[in-house]
Amino acid sequence: MRSLYECSHARVNHGRICCHKGHSLLVQSSDGGVDMRRLARGEPLVFANCQKCPDFESIGEPVPEDERGWVKTAGEKR
């Protein structure tokens, strides 16, 4: 599955992850983007709109799950 961890068009702007090509990541989002806290927590960043995106350009393999994020909840190992 395509992930924002491997898309060359994913950008963080003002605390939001957005598509540099202007595609909506989440339909229910007012700006089409997602909160950057998902990235900080290392959550999966796989969205339905990205799966068939004609502009998707891979920058390589996705970041392994154990190397994602920098904020962990209490009791969670890094």
N, C-alpha and C positions, 0 to 999 in steps of 0.2 A: 504494500500500500504506500502511496505517496505521502510524504510527511513534509511539514515546513522545515524540519531539520535538514532537509536535502534540497530545498527549492532555492534557486538563486534569486528569486523575486521577492522573497519574504524580507520585510523591513520592520524595524521597530521605530516608531515615531510617537513622541509624547505619551509613552507608556502603553502604546497599542501596537500589536503586530498586524500589519496590513500587507496587501499585495502591491508591489511596485507597478504592476501592470494594470491595477485598478479593479481586479476581480474581487468579488465578495467572498470572504472566508466563511462567514456565518450569516445566514439569511435573517435570523432574528436580531442581529446586531444593527444598531442605527447607522454605523459607519462601515459595516462589512468586516471590521477587524475584530481581534480578540485581545483580551487583557494580557499584558506582558507578564503578569504574575504566573500565568500558566507555564511560560518558559522558565521563569525563576524556580518554579517547583519541579521542573523536569517532566511535566505531564506530556502524554502523547499529543502531538500537534497534527493529527490526521483529520482532514475535513472532507466531506463528500464532494464539495465543489472543486476541490483540487484533483480528484481522481481522474477526471477526463479533461482537465484543463489543456487547451491547445498551446498555451504559452509556458507550460511547465518546463523548466530546464534544471536538470539535476546537477548539483555541485559535488556529487559523489554519494557514498553510502551515508545513511543517516547516522547521527551521533548515537553510540550505544546507550541503552537506557541507564546504565550505572554511571555514565559520565554526564548525564543531562542535569541541568538545574544547579542552583547554588544555595537555594533555601530549602531546608528540609523541616518537616514537622517534628515535634518533640518525640523522642524515642526511635526515630527513623535513622538508619545508618546511611552514611554517604558512600 
